Amino acid sequence: MEILFYGVTASLLAGLMTGVGALPVLFGRSMSRGWNDTLLGFAAGVMLAASFFSLILPGIEAGETQHGSIGVAALISGGGIVLGVLAVAALNELVPHEHFLLGREGAEVEVLAKIWLFVFAITIHNFPEGLAVGVGFGGGNVANGISLATGIGLQNAPEGLAVAVALRGQGYSRRHAFTVATLTGLVEPLGGLVGAGAVTLSEPLLPWALAFAAGAMIYVISHEIIPETHRHGHQNKATAGLTAGLVLMLMLDVTLG
């Protein structure tokens, strides 16, 4: 129960950082497209580093400890990554949602308001992050969980601002944009509960769960974030942001994990 509490609480705090990032819209502050792409690139870098340093590598170590073979551990990690990618890809196809620039994806549903389609899109994005934090704590390595929660929280702030600014661009009020951006982070505690609970109940799932969470985040990075940051000709800024986020997460993992 203590591990579950840590996992849910840490993922909740990380998720609430979307609201912290969205605060400037309440005061009429905006953000240039270049800065937006830079900050989203930063988020991608944090997620990419977290996937490898905080999830995949510890998963391989756990698999080797359980099975006594680095080869088997690598196969489990590879299989978990593929399952994570496929799971989020399936959600992306089945759940009706709409991106701010890419347009509508998933199943066709006409009865839902456009704002809910945006919320579903962000939920698909945020759930794997909460799952990663929960799995990090569920493995019993609190330091690794703290490292993951810190990194995910840091990258949630620019994401929250980007969501709020995009909603303002769609004609929503400042308060509405801030509220929706904040609420989108609240799916992360659910992911944290699922991740921590699964690993706590079944220790052999740990290497699979770590790799699965990594695969889910890798899908989001490749399918959503990086294409978005390269859409407006700010590739260099986005790459600089990605590099900064990756290095920062590496340092967090070394110092905290």
Secondary structure, 3 states (H helix, E strand, C coil): CHHHHHHHHHHHHHHHHHHHHHHHHHHCCCCCHHHHHHHHHHHHHHHHHHHHHHHHHHHHHHHHHHHCCHHHHHHHHHHHHHHHHHHHHHHHHHCCEEECCCEEECCCCCCCCHHHHHHHHHHHHHHHHHHHHHHHHHCCCHHHHHHHHHHHHHHHHHHHHHHHHHHHHCCCCHHHHHHHHHHHHHHHHHHHHHHHHHHHHCHHHHHHHHHHHHHHHHHHHHHHHHHHHCCCCCHHHHHHHHHHHHHHHHHHHHHHC
